[in-house]
Amino acid sequence: MKILVTGGTGFIGQRFIRQRLENGDEVSCLTRFPNKIDALFEGRVTGFQELPDDKHFEIDAVVNLAGEPIIDKRWSTEQKKIIRDSRIDTTRKLIDWMTDLNHQPEVLVSGSAIGFYGSHSEGKLSEEGAINAGFTHQLCSDWEAEALRAETDGIRVCLIRTGIVLGDGGALKKMLLPFKLGLGGTVATGRQWMSWIHIDDEVEVISMLLTHPQLNGVFNLTAPNAVTNKQFTHSLAAALNRPSCIPMPGFMLKALLGEGAELLLEGQHVVPKKLLDIGYQFKFERIDDAFRDIFEKV
């Protein structure tokens, strides 16, 4: 299979590309950093700074994972625009390019996030779950709408609303230092839900969506068992054999991240109903098993 990936230097993108190379696929990558792609994959992946200006370019599938990290910086007006443009403008250009090819790809798997649902303190959210308006919902809604334009040209589209991805990188890597120093603790009340997924399941589901033509539409990419922030904190500390007794007050996060603090102070209990309905077997259903696997490999 010939696959074009955007966001290939990111945590999920790197793991996905490595899996597909092991599978014998031919992978190319749209990236701002072609030299980094070349170094990461030892010349086995072709990196483009711009989409190929060739209508005869042949591709079987596109995996769209591009996007500015959403929690790295305070949500100023400028940063919000960067977050939006990196997702929506990139996806718009990608769809315009795909639909203009002589040989169009058969499938697009395009990123989204559980932020689509907005913040919910109670209730479980399937793919048809209730929505609370706000920046993250509008961002994800507009992002998905751009991707869905590909359907008008007969391209199968799968949208992946991903939760917190756990593995030897990504969000977890940013959390580890205070916990390793014994300074980790719950965030605010600790009652807010955290919907997570192990990187192995994330990558496996993306590959499954590429290769099963009967699958389309929205999929929640979260493990079946979400946890509260308190449960997450205690499990992480236990996996590291460290205490977890120093909470992070909500007002401190708001001071550091501004509006972006809502991602840590509020949450949603998301369930992967469609994946469970089709019989997908998660490798990691429970947070303790996920942490045990991750730290045994590190």
Backbone as CSV, one residue per row, in Angstrom:
resi,resn,N_x,N_y,N_z,CA_x,CA_y,CA_z,C_x,C_y,C_z
1,MET,0.837,-1.199,0.000,0.000,0.000,0.000,0.873,1.250,0.000
2,LYS,0.490,2.242,-0.800,1.191,3.525,-0.826,0.424,4.511,0.056
3,ILE,1.096,5.027,1.097,0.427,5.855,2.095,1.129,7.201,2.215
4,LEU,0.344,8.272,2.187,0.865,9.604,2.477,0.431,9.987,3.885
5,VAL,1.378,10.447,4.707,1.110,10.817,6.096,1.423,12.283,6.302
6,THR,0.560,13.003,6.996,0.910,14.327,7.497,1.099,14.204,9.009
7,GLY,1.974,15.040,9.575,2.254,14.939,10.999,3.150,13.752,11.327
8,GLY,4.003,13.369,10.408,4.807,12.173,10.580,5.937,12.286,11.586
9,THR,6.292,13.512,11.995,7.340,13.666,13.009,6.765,13.673,14.422
10,GLY,5.440,13.669,14.545,4.806,13.655,15.861,4.841,12.273,16.492
11,PHE,4.416,12.213,17.737,4.447,10.976,18.517,3.656,9.858,17.830
12,ILE,2.407,10.143,17.466,1.583,9.129,16.817,2.102,8.846,15.416
13,GLY,2.436,9.891,14.686,2.887,9.734,13.313,4.114,8.845,13.189
14,GLN,5.089,9.054,14.048,6.302,8.236,13.991,5.998,6.770,14.217
15,ARG,5.180,6.486,15.236,4.868,5.092,15.545,4.069,4.440,14.407
16,PHE,3.147,5.210,13.831,2.353,4.673,12.731,3.240,4.361,11.532
17,ILE,4.109,5.290,11.170,4.981,5.079,10.011,5.870,3.858,10.215
18,ARG,6.420,3.703,11.408,7.282,2.543,11.661,6.501,1.234,11.507
19,GLN,5.267,1.238,11.972,4.457,0.030,11.821,4.210,-0.292,10.356
20,ARG,3.898,0.723,9.558,3.593,0.485,8.146,4.841,0.092,7.363
21,LEU,6.000,0.628,7.732,7.239,0.207,7.075,7.517,-1.263,7.368
22,GLU,7.273,-1.680,8.608,7.452,-3.086,8.968,6.486,-3.969,8.193
23,ASN,5.346,-3.389,7.821,4.336,-4.124,7.059,4.677,-4.203,5.575
24,GLY,5.714,-3.461,5.158,6.130,-3.469,3.762,5.481,-2.410,2.901
25,ASP,4.805,-1.439,3.512,4.163,-0.370,2.747,5.168,0.679,2.290
26,GLU,4.772,1.434,1.294,5.565,2.559,0.784,4.978,3.843,1.382
27,VAL,5.783,4.578,2.156,5.269,5.728,2.904,5.967,7.007,2.461
28,SER,5.187,8.037,2.236,5.704,9.387,2.024,5.082,10.300,3.066
29,CYS,5.668,11.476,3.263,5.246,12.323,4.381,5.289,13.790,3.984
30,LEU,4.184,14.488,4.216,4.145,15.942,4.072,4.604,16.543,5.389
31,THR,5.692,17.311,5.346,6.298,17.772,6.585,7.074,19.070,6.366
32,ARG,7.172,19.863,7.440,8.026,21.048,7.394,9.493,20.680,7.535
33,PHE,9.758,19.434,7.927,11.131,19.039,8.242,11.533,17.775,7.483
34,PRO,11.741,17.855,6.153,12.123,16.666,5.381,13.418,16.019,5.881
35,ASN,14.363,16.842,6.324,15.623,16.276,6.818,15.404,15.427,8.070
36,LYS,14.470,15.865,8.919,14.164,15.095,10.121,13.527,13.760,9.756
37,ILE,12.631,13.781,8.773,12.007,12.551,8.305,13.077,11.601,7.775
38,ASP,14.002,12.130,7.014,15.067,11.308,6.441,15.902,10.660,7.543
39,ALA,16.202,11.443,8.585,17.011,10.923,9.692,16.237,9.906,10.527
40,LEU,14.972,10.211,10.808,14.164,9.320,11.655,13.997,7.940,11.045
41,PHE,13.814,7.917,9.726,13.473,6.653,9.075,14.559,6.177,8.123
42,GLU,15.762,6.733,8.294,16.964,6.267,7.577,16.748,6.202,6.074
43,GLY,16.097,7.235,5.539,15.906,7.342,4.099,14.822,6.448,3.523
44,ARG,14.058,5.780,4.374,13.023,4.856,3.884,11.689,5.553,3.616
45,VAL,11.581,6.827,4.015,10.355,7.606,3.824,10.690,8.876,3.048
46,THR,9.923,9.169,2.017,10.124,10.382,1.228,9.393,11.545,1.885
47,GLY,10.130,12.621,2.189,9.528,13.790,2.813,9.304,14.917,1.821
48,PHE,8.096,15.498,1.818,7.757,16.630,0.963,7.446,17.842,1.830
49,GLN,7.996,18.991,1.472,7.585,20.235,2.140,6.297,20.777,1.538
50,GLU,6.061,20.444,0.293,4.825,20.829,-0.389,4.235,19.583,-1.036
51,LEU,2.932,19.564,-1.195,2.294,18.439,-1.859,2.764,18.358,-3.304
52,PRO,3.037,17.155,-3.809,3.571,17.002,-5.164,2.673,17.646,-6.221
53,ASP,3.287,18.439,-7.086,2.553,19.115,-8.161,2.507,18.204,-9.383
54,ASP,1.832,17.090,-9.215,1.802,16.075,-10.255,0.483,15.321,-10.138
55,LYS,-0.418,15.530,-11.078,-1.724,14.887,-11.023,-1.641,13.374,-11.191
56,HIS,-0.470,12.890,-11.647,-0.279,11.463,-11.839,0.300,10.794,-10.588
57,PHE,0.509,11.564,-9.529,1.028,11.007,-8.277,0.052,9.961,-7.765
58,GLU,0.564,8.773,-7.467,-0.311,7.671,-7.058,-0.195,7.413,-5.560
59,ILE,-1.343,7.356,-4.916,-1.411,7.107,-3.476,-2.672,6.289,-3.199
60,ASP,-2.564,5.316,-2.320,-3.718,4.487,-1.993,-4.484,4.998,-0.779
61,ALA,-3.760,5.634,0.149,-4.382,6.061,1.405,-3.664,7.288,1.941
62,VAL,-4.403,8.106,2.674,-3.850,9.290,3.330,-4.201,9.242,4.811
63,VAL,-3.206,9.486,5.658,-3.424,9.577,7.107,-3.013,10.984,7.530
64,ASN,-3.991,11.757,7.972,-3.803,13.178,8.258,-3.725,13.408,9.763
65,LEU,-2.492,13.577,10.271,-2.274,13.733,11.710,-1.655,15.083,12.060
66,ALA,-1.581,15.991,11.104,-0.894,17.262,11.321,-1.651,18.151,12.300
67,GLY,-0.896,18.920,13.087,-1.516,19.882,13.992,-0.557,20.390,15.041
68,GLU,-0.582,21.689,15.279,0.198,22.305,16.342,-0.207,21.709,17.696
69,PRO,0.755,21.354,18.553,0.396,20.860,19.893,-0.562,21.824,20.589
70,ILE,-1.605,21.276,21.198,-2.688,22.138,21.670,-2.464,22.659,23.091
71,ILE,-1.588,22.018,23.862,-1.459,22.380,25.277,-0.077,22.946,25.603
72,ASP,0.790,23.075,24.599,2.172,23.489,24.875,2.293,24.948,25.284
73,LYS,1.383,25.790,24.806,1.490,27.222,25.053,0.150,27.790,25.514
74,ARG,0.224,28.941,26.162,-0.985,29.643,26.599,-1.851,29.980,25.395
75,TRP,-3.173,29.864,25.550,-4.076,30.119,24.441,-4.325,31.617,24.247
76,SER,-3.357,32.293,23.678,-3.579,33.673,23.253,-4.400,33.645,21.970
77,THR,-4.876,34.802,21.548,-5.610,34.876,20.282,-4.739,34.385,19.142
78,GLU,-3.473,34.759,19.170,-2.535,34.338,18.114,-2.316,32.824,18.144
79,GLN,-2.162,32.265,19.361,-1.927,30.826,19.465,-3.137,30.021,19.019
80,LYS,-4.328,30.504,19.341,-5.539,29.835,18.872,-5.588,29.788,17.344
81,LYS,-5.166,30.877,16.714,-5.156,30.905,15.245,-4.148,29.895,14.699
82,ILE,-2.992,29.797,15.338,-1.981,28.831,14.908,-2.522,27.407,15.039
83,ILE,-3.191,27.132,16.163,-3.768,25.800,16.396,-4.803,25.471,15.327
84,ARG,-5.668,26.436,15.023,-6.708,26.211,14.016,-6.101,26.047,12.628
85,ASP,-5.239,26.972,12.242,-4.698,26.950,10.883,-3.896,25.684,10.612
86,SER,-3.161,25.223,11.629,-2.323,24.040,11.430,-3.152,22.794,11.165
87,ARG,-4.404,22.793,11.576,-5.293,21.668,11.352,-6.210,21.902,10.153
88,ILE,-6.908,23.014,10.184,-7.964,23.231,9.198,-7.396,23.618,7.841
89,ASP,-6.446,24.545,7.814,-5.863,24.938,6.527,-5.100,23.785,5.894
90,THR,-4.348,23.047,6.710,-3.613,21.896,6.182,-4.566,20.867,5.599
91,THR,-5.661,20.588,6.302,-6.630,19.604,5.821,-7.320,20.090,4.555
92,ARG,-7.645,21.381,4.512,-8.294,21.940,3.310,-7.397,21.770,2.078
93,LYS,-6.129,22.117,2.223,-5.191,21.988,1.102,-5.021,20.525,0.704
94,LEU,-4.997,19.659,1.702,-4.828,18.232,1.441,-6.007,17.674,0.646
95,ILE,-7.223,18.046,1.037,-8.413,17.538,0.342,-8.466,18.080,-1.082
96,ASP,-8.163,19.361,-1.257,-8.143,19.945,-2.602,-7.154,19.200,-3.492
97,TRP,-6.001,18.870,-2.944,-4.961,18.153,-3.708,-5.408,16.732,-4.027
98,MET,-5.928,16.023,-3.031,-6.352,14.633,-3.224,-7.412,14.511,-4.317
99,THR,-8.391,15.390,-4.263,-9.526,15.266,-5.181,-9.171,15.708,-6.599
100,ASP,-7.994,16.322,-6.764,-7.551,16.767,-8.084,-6.621,15.755,-8.747
101,LEU,-6.278,14.693,-8.031,-5.387,13.673,-8.589,-6.119,12.823,-9.630
102,ASN,-5.376,12.350,-10.614,-5.961,11.428,-11.586,-6.296,10.093,-10.930
103,HIS,-5.441,9.674,-9.993,-5.664,8.432,-9.239,-5.879,8.815,-7.783
104,GLN,-7.140,8.940,-7.399,-7.451,9.393,-6.045,-7.260,8.266,-5.031
105,PRO,-6.852,8.606,-3.814,-6.725,7.573,-2.781,-8.087,6.964,-2.456
106,GLU,-8.056,5.739,-1.981,-9.292,5.058,-1.635,-9.833,5.497,-0.282
107,VAL,-8.936,5.910,0.631,-9.371,6.189,1.995,-8.555,7.324,2.602
108,LEU,-9.216,8.120,3.411,-8.588,9.159,4.231,-8.926,8.881,5.691
109,VAL,-7.894,8.716,6.519,-8.080,8.682,7.966,-7.582,10.023,8.486
110,SER,-8.476,10.801,9.064,-8.138,12.171,9.429,-8.322,12.413,10.919
111,GLY,-7.367,13.093,11.502,-7.356,13.342,12.932,-8.485,14.254,13.400
112,SER,-8.885,14.032,14.618,-9.773,14.915,15.366,-9.457,14.629,16.827
113,ALA,-10.319,15.022,17.730,-10.036,14.808,19.153,-11.335,14.760,19.932
114,ILE,-11.259,14.197,21.134,-12.459,14.127,21.974,-12.881,15.507,22.460
115,GLY,-12.033,16.521,22.219,-12.441,17.899,22.478,-13.668,18.294,21.678
116,PHE,-14.010,17.501,20.654,-15.221,17.738,19.863,-16.448,17.857,20.763
117,TYR,-16.482,17.074,21.855,-17.666,17.035,22.709,-17.705,18.193,23.703
118,GLY,-16.609,18.935,23.822,-16.547,19.959,24.852,-16.405,19.327,26.221
119,SER,-16.529,20.100,27.267,-16.331,19.608,28.639,-17.623,19.039,29.207
120,HIS,-17.508,17.873,29.875,-18.656,17.213,30.507,-18.214,16.647,31.850
121,SER,-18.877,17.017,32.903,-18.519,16.494,34.220,-19.206,15.159,34.506
122,GLU,-20.292,14.863,33.790,-21.049,13.637,34.038,-21.485,13.010,32.728
123,GLY,-21.790,11.711,32.792,-22.322,11.006,31.635,-21.233,10.491,30.704
124,LYS,-21.556,9.371,30.034,-20.635,8.786,29.074,-20.965,9.265,27.668
125,LEU,-19.928,9.419,26.852,-20.094,9.997,25.525,-19.651,9.008,24.455
126,SER,-20.609,8.507,23.689,-20.296,7.709,22.509,-20.074,8.662,21.337
127,GLU,-19.926,8.117,20.140,-19.749,8.955,18.955,-20.958,9.854,18.690
128,GLU,-22.075,9.529,19.289,-23.286,10.349,19.144,-23.539,11.184,20.403
129,GLY,-22.508,11.339,21.231,-22.667,12.014,22.513,-22.999,13.489,22.395
130,ALA,-23.492,14.035,23.502,-23.880,15.450,23.554,-22.667,16.353,23.376
131,ILE,-22.919,17.552,22.918,-21.855,18.512,22.626,-22.041,19.754,23.481
132,ASN,-20.957,20.252,24.044,-20.950,21.556,24.696,-20.073,22.498,23.878
133,ALA,-20.642,23.614,23.500,-19.937,24.541,22.620,-18.716,25.137,23.303
134,GLY,-17.751,25.533,22.497,-16.520,26.129,22.998,-15.440,26.035,21.942
135,PHE,-14.236,26.501,22.282,-13.150,26.528,21.309,-12.816,25.133,20.776
136,THR,-12.690,24.140,21.673,-12.265,22.820,21.207,-13.333,22.156,20.337
137,HIS,-14.615,22.345,20.689,-15.660,21.776,19.846,-15.637,22.406,18.469
138,GLN,-15.569,23.720,18.394,-15.587,24.385,17.094,-14.368,24.021,16.267
139,LEU,-13.218,23.935,16.923,-11.989,23.534,16.245,-12.156,22.153,15.604
140,CYS,-12.596,21.177,16.394,-12.726,19.807,15.889,-13.835,19.697,14.853
141,SER,-14.930,20.409,15.071,-16.043,20.372,14.127,-15.620,20.901,12.753
142,ASP,-14.921,22.028,12.739,-14.460,22.604,11.478,-13.398,21.716,10.816
143,TRP,-12.546,21.125,11.638,-11.498,20.215,11.151,-12.124,19.002,10.468
144,GLU,-13.127,18.414,11.121,-13.799,17.253,10.552,-14.557,17.613,9.273
145,ALA,-15.163,18.787,9.263,-15.934,19.206,8.086,-15.040,19.309,6.849
146,GLU,-13.822,19.808,7.031,-12.889,19.885,5.910,-12.559,18.494,5.385
147,ALA,-12.291,17.560,6.307,-11.950,16.194,5.886,-13.105,15.530,5.153
148,LEU,-14.322,15.760,5.618,-15.494,15.098,5.039,-15.787,15.557,3.612
149,ARG,-15.189,16.664,3.186,-15.370,17.099,1.794,-14.881,16.041,0.807
150,ALA,-13.930,15.205,1.246,-13.391,14.177,0.352,-14.452,13.155,-0.047
151,GLU,-15.504,13.013,0.781,-16.554,12.034,0.478,-17.282,12.364,-0.817
152,THR,-17.355,13.627,-1.182,-18.077,14.008,-2.398,-17.385,13.464,-3.644
153,ASP,-16.125,13.104,-3.530,-15.394,12.517,-4.653,-15.262,11.006,-4.510
154,GLY,-16.046,10.429,-3.603,-16.063,8.989,-3.472,-14.956,8.406,-2.624
155,ILE,-14.221,9.238,-1.900,-13.156,8.757,-1.019,-13.763,8.387,0.328
156,ARG,-13.441,7.204,0.809,-13.915,6.776,2.133,-13.186,7.567,3.211
157,VAL,-13.942,8.145,4.152,-13.359,8.995,5.195,-13.646,8.405,6.572
158,CYS,-12.584,8.280,7.373,-12.705,7.890,8.774,-12.135,9.013,9.631
159,LEU,-12.909,9.458,10.599,-12.485,10.530,11.499,-12.170,9.935,12.859
160,ILE,-10.985,10.222,13.395,-10.571,9.621,14.660,-10.525,10.687,15.760
161,ARG,-11.468,10.576,16.685,-11.517,11.486,17.831,-10.690,10.866,18.962
162,THR,-9.456,11.315,19.049,-8.476,10.683,19.923,-8.446,11.330,21.303
163,GLY,-8.286,10.487,22.323,-8.107,10.964,23.690,-6.629,11.180,23.998
164,ILE,-6.255,11.088,25.271,-4.858,11.240,25.683,-4.108,9.966,25.286
165,VAL,-3.093,10.104,24.450,-2.356,8.944,23.967,-1.172,8.681,24.887
166,LEU,-1.132,7.471,25.440,-0.098,7.120,26.407,0.953,6.218,25.778
167,GLY,2.209,6.554,26.011,3.329,5.767,25.511,4.626,6.443,25.895
168,ASP,5.719,6.006,25.285,7.028,6.550,25.633,7.298,7.855,24.873
169,GLY,6.415,8.802,25.046,6.504,10.104,24.382,5.193,10.836,24.558
170,GLY,4.978,11.873,23.767,3.706,12.576,23.791,3.389,13.215,25.125
171,ALA,2.087,13.200,25.483,1.628,13.879,26.693,2.254,13.300,27.946
172,LEU,2.416,11.980,27.995,2.946,11.348,29.201,4.375,11.789,29.482
173,LYS,5.152,11.949,28.449,6.548,12.378,28.621,6.618,13.726,29.339
174,LYS,5.658,14.602,29.052,5.648,15.933,29.664,5.218,15.878,31.127
175,MET,4.518,14.799,31.513,4.042,14.680,32.892,5.068,14.045,33.824
176,LEU,6.041,13.341,33.273,6.845,12.428,34.079,7.758,13.088,35.104
177,LEU,8.404,14.196,34.752,9.440,14.746,35.637,8.950,15.010,37.053
178,PRO,7.851,15.752,37.250,7.413,15.970,38.636,7.077,14.675,39.363
179,PHE,6.530,13.698,38.653,6.204,12.425,39.303,7.473,11.668,39.679
180,LYS,8.471,11.691,38.812,9.728,11.011,39.129,10.426,11.652,40.325
181,LEU,10.180,12.955,40.512,10.769,13.667,41.646,9.906,13.561,42.906
182,GLY,8.802,12.843,42.805,7.896,12.709,43.944,7.048,13.933,44.165
183,LEU,6.910,14.773,43.119,6.176,16.030,43.256,4.844,16.001,42.505
184,GLY,4.488,14.844,41.967,3.242,14.759,41.214,2.032,14.719,42.132
185,GLY,0.898,15.071,41.572,-0.336,15.041,42.346,-1.530,15.308,41.467
186,THR,-2.705,15.249,42.062,-3.930,15.485,41.315,-4.008,16.932,40.845
187,VAL,-4.790,17.132,39.813,-5.038,18.474,39.292,-6.391,18.948,39.822
188,ALA,-6.358,20.062,40.559,-7.581,20.633,41.146,-8.318,19.568,41.969
189,THR,-9.604,19.310,41.693,-10.370,18.370,42.515,-9.988,16.916,42.263
190,GLY,-9.437,16.639,41.074,-9.112,15.268,40.712,-10.309,14.456,40.241
191,ARG,-11.487,15.066,40.207,-12.694,14.326,39.828,-12.963,14.364,38.327
192,GLN,-12.239,15.212,37.612,-12.476,15.330,36.169,-12.011,14.065,35.436
193,TRP,-12.781,13.685,34.417,-12.504,12.464,33.667,-11.336,12.642,32.706
194,MET,-10.561,11.572,32.553,-9.477,11.534,31.572,-9.698,10.299,30.698
195,SER,-9.964,10.534,29.433,-10.178,9.451,28.474,-8.881,9.244,27.701
196,TRP,-8.326,8.059,27.789,-6.970,7.780,27.320,-6.962,6.587,26.363
197,ILE,-5.818,6.404,25.676,-5.613,5.231,24.835,-4.118,4.953,24.769
198,HIS,-3.739,3.686,24.787,-2.335,3.299,24.645,-1.918,3.500,23.186
199,ILE,-0.685,3.925,22.964,-0.194,4.188,21.610,-0.321,2.963,20.715
200,ASP,-0.147,1.760,21.260,-0.262,0.554,20.431,-1.668,0.394,19.881
201,ASP,-2.679,0.685,20.701,-4.063,0.614,20.223,-4.356,1.737,19.234
202,GLU,-3.839,2.913,19.500,-4.043,4.043,18.584,-3.569,3.686,17.173
203,VAL,-2.351,3.190,17.082,-1.764,2.875,15.788,-2.471,1.680,15.144
204,GLU,-2.819,0.696,15.941,-3.505,-0.488,15.415,-4.866,-0.121,14.830
205,VAL,-5.589,0.773,15.496,-6.904,1.167,14.984,-6.760,1.944,13.678
206,ILE,-5.810,2.852,13.611,-5.607,3.608,12.366,-5.336,2.654,11.211
207,SER,-4.471,1.666,11.435,-4.172,0.691,10.385,-5.409,-0.113,10.017
208,MET,-6.203,-0.478,11.003,-7.432,-1.230,10.743,-8.391,-0.418,9.876
209,LEU,-8.509,0.873,10.155,-9.418,1.718,9.381,-8.947,1.844,7.932
210,LEU,-7.649,1.791,7.711,-7.130,1.849,6.342,-7.518,0.620,5.534
211,THR,-7.519,-0.523,6.181,-7.576,-1.791,5.456,-8.935,-2.472,5.489
212,HIS,-9.918,-1.869,6.129,-11.259,-2.464,6.186,-12.250,-1.524,5.485
213,PRO,-12.526,-1.775,4.216,-13.323,-0.833,3.413,-14.755,-0.638,3.885
214,GLN,-15.236,-1.512,4.766,-16.607,-1.352,5.261,-16.702,-0.318,6.380
215,LEU,-15.564,0.183,6.864,-15.561,1.120,7.985,-15.455,2.559,7.498
216,ASN,-16.288,3.417,8.068,-16.227,4.847,7.715,-16.887,5.666,8.824
217,GLY,-16.723,6.963,8.749,-17.343,7.856,9.724,-16.470,8.085,10.938
218,VAL,-17.115,8.467,12.047,-16.419,8.888,13.264,-16.145,7.693,14.178
219,PHE,-14.932,7.673,14.750,-14.566,6.663,15.743,-13.900,7.341,16.927
220,ASN,-14.383,7.044,18.125,-13.693,7.497,19.334,-12.491,6.586,19.572
221,LEU,-11.301,7.168,19.609,-10.099,6.395,19.910,-9.719,6.641,21.359
222,THR,-10.397,5.899,22.229,-10.126,5.910,23.662,-10.281,4.477,24.164
223,ALA,-9.594,4.149,25.241,-9.771,2.844,25.863,-11.180,2.746,26.453
224,PRO,-11.684,1.537,26.664,-13.051,1.396,27.177,-13.243,1.912,28.597
225,ASN,-12.140,2.059,29.349,-12.266,2.422,30.756,-11.558,3.749,31.048
226,ALA,-12.308,4.841,30.921,-11.763,6.150,31.296,-11.537,6.181,32.809
227,VAL,-10.703,7.102,33.274,-10.419,7.228,34.703,-10.539,8.692,35.111
228,THR,-10.732,8.914,36.392,-10.676,10.283,36.879,-9.217,10.717,36.970
229,ASN,-9.004,12.001,37.081,-7.641,12.498,37.237,-6.984,11.923,38.491
230,LYS,-7.778,11.746,39.552,-7.234,11.161,40.783,-6.767,9.731,40.551
231,GLN,-7.578,8.943,39.844,-7.192,7.566,39.536,-5.955,7.525,38.643
232,PHE,-5.926,8.380,37.642,-4.788,8.462,36.726,-3.510,8.778,37.499
233,THR,-3.600,9.773,38.386,-2.440,10.213,39.167,-1.915,9.102,40.062
234,HIS,-2.807,8.428,40.754,-2.387,7.358,41.657,-1.783,6.192,40.891
235,SER,-2.343,5.861,39.725,-1.813,4.760,38.923,-0.437,5.098,38.368
236,LEU,-0.272,6.334,37.918,1.026,6.756,37.385,2.085,6.747,38.479
237,ALA,1.754,7.297,39.635,2.711,7.320,40.747,3.080,5.904,41.186
238,ALA,2.095,5.019,41.245,2.367,3.636,41.651,3.267,2.937,40.645
239,ALA,3.040,3.191,39.342,3.864,2.570,38.305,5.317,3.018,38.406
240,LEU,5.519,4.249,38.897,6.868,4.798,39.056,7.426,4.568,40.455
241,ASN,6.597,3.966,41.329,6.983,3.740,42.724,7.350,5.059,43.413
242,ARG,6.471,6.043,43.219,6.683,7.367,43.799,5.397,7.811,44.507
243,PRO,5.492,8.732,45.459,4.282,9.267,46.092,3.562,10.221,45.147
244,SER,2.312,10.500,45.454,1.551,11.495,44.673,0.731,12.316,45.651
245,CYS,1.373,13.269,46.270,0.711,13.972,47.375,0.691,15.489,47.227
246,ILE,1.198,16.017,46.118,1.246,17.474,45.956,0.297,17.886,44.837
247,PRO,-0.902,18.329,45.166,-1.879,18.689,44.132,-1.499,19.980,43.411
248,MET,-2.010,20.105,42.200,-1.835,21.325,41.410,-3.139,22.121,41.470
249,PRO,-3.169,23.256,42.174,-4.409,24.038,42.263,-4.860,24.534,40.892
250,GLY,-6.148,24.581,40.716,-6.693,25.023,39.453,-6.262,26.432,39.065
251,PHE,-6.176,27.334,40.042,-5.844,28.730,39.719,-4.430,28.848,39.148
252,MET,-3.529,27.932,39.564,-2.166,27.967,39.029,-2.142,27.580,37.549
253,LEU,-2.942,26.560,37.195,-3.022,26.162,35.793,-3.624,27.263,34.933
254,LYS,-4.639,27.926,35.477,-5.254,29.021,34.725,-4.262,30.158,34.513
255,ALA,-3.416,30.386,35.509,-2.398,31.429,35.373,-1.372,31.056,34.305
256,LEU,-1.045,29.764,34.228,-0.031,29.306,33.278,-0.580,29.176,31.857
257,LEU,-1.790,28.645,31.741,-2.305,28.268,30.430,-3.489,29.092,29.966
258,GLY,-4.037,29.928,30.847,-5.197,30.710,30.463,-6.377,29.807,30.145
259,GLU,-7.087,30.107,29.077,-8.260,29.339,28.684,-7.918,27.871,28.425
260,GLY,-6.668,27.623,27.983,-6.242,26.256,27.695,-6.253,25.351,28.903
261,ALA,-6.305,25.915,30.108,-6.349,25.107,31.330,-7.592,24.225,31.387
262,GLU,-8.620,24.567,30.607,-9.848,23.769,30.638,-9.587,22.317,30.234
263,LEU,-8.547,22.089,29.414,-8.249,20.738,28.985,-7.814,19.851,30.145
264,LEU,-7.275,20.462,31.200,-6.817,19.714,32.363,-7.780,19.812,33.534
265,LEU,-8.530,20.899,33.590,-9.438,21.111,34.721,-10.822,20.521,34.480
266,GLU,-11.176,20.359,33.234,-12.467,19.791,32.877,-12.194,18.522,32.056
267,GLY,-13.172,17.770,31.759,-12.919,16.526,31.025,-14.181,15.958,30.449
268,GLN,-14.079,14.715,29.966,-15.230,14.011,29.453,-14.963,12.504,29.502
269,HIS,-16.000,11.761,29.790,-15.923,10.305,29.872,-16.350,9.749,28.521
270,VAL,-15.369,9.478,27.683,-15.637,9.051,26.305,-15.505,7.538,26.195
271,VAL,-16.414,6.920,25.472,-16.362,5.471,25.259,-16.266,5.184,23.755
272,PRO,-15.483,4.158,23.377,-15.284,3.818,21.958,-16.373,2.874,21.449
273,LYS,-17.606,3.329,21.451,-18.745,2.438,21.169,-18.617,1.754,19.806
274,LYS,-18.241,2.507,18.777,-18.194,1.916,17.441,-17.108,0.845,17.342
275,LEU,-15.969,1.076,17.978,-14.907,0.063,17.962,-15.352,-1.200,18.695
276,LEU,-16.007,-1.022,19.839,-16.492,-2.173,20.584,-17.578,-2.914,19.808
277,ASP,-18.426,-2.158,19.115,-19.511,-2.778,18.356,-18.990,-3.648,17.212
278,ILE,-17.851,-3.275,16.614,-17.307,-4.081,15.512,-16.376,-5.176,16.030
279,GLY,-16.211,-5.258,17.359,-15.440,-6.339,17.947,-13.961,-6.082,18.087
280,TYR,-13.537,-4.816,18.021,-12.109,-4.546,18.210,-11.687,-4.933,19.627
281,GLN,-10.596,-5.686,19.735,-10.075,-6.120,21.024,-8.916,-5.219,21.443
282,PHE,-9.141,-4.386,22.425,-8.085,-3.494,22.898,-6.970,-4.297,23.565
283,LYS,-5.735,-3.937,23.240,-4.592,-4.547,23.916,-4.515,-4.069,25.362
284,PHE,-4.935,-2.819,25.571,-4.856,-2.217,26.902,-6.186,-1.549,27.227
285,GLU,-6.959,-2.214,28.078,-8.264,-1.696,28.466,-8.207,-0.925,29.768
286,ARG,-7.192,-1.192,30.592,-7.123,-0.586,31.927,-5.816,0.173,32.108
287,ILE,-5.898,1.272,32.825,-4.776,2.201,32.951,-3.557,1.557,33.608
288,ASP,-3.755,0.708,34.617,-2.613,0.076,35.286,-1.829,-0.802,34.317
289,ASP,-2.531,-1.528,33.458,-1.857,-2.375,32.472,-1.097,-1.531,31.453
290,ALA,-1.688,-0.406,31.074,-1.023,0.480,30.112,0.276,1.034,30.689
291,PHE,0.220,1.542,31.909,1.426,2.080,32.540,2.478,0.993,32.741
292,ARG,2.043,-0.184,33.146,2.991,-1.280,33.365,3.745,-1.591,32.065
293,ASP,3.035,-1.651,30.970,3.670,-1.915,29.690,4.649,-0.818,29.298
294,ILE,4.224,0.421,29.458,5.055,1.563,29.033,6.367,1.604,29.824
295,PHE,6.274,1.448,31.123,7.485,1.613,31.937,8.371,0.378,31.949
296,GLU,7.837,-0.757,31.564,8.688,-1.934,31.391,9.555,-1.788,30.141
297,LYS,9.071,-1.018,29.159,9.819,-0.845,27.915,10.825,0.283,27.988
298,VAL,10.602,1.247,28.894,11.479,2.421,28.954,12.828,2.045,29.550
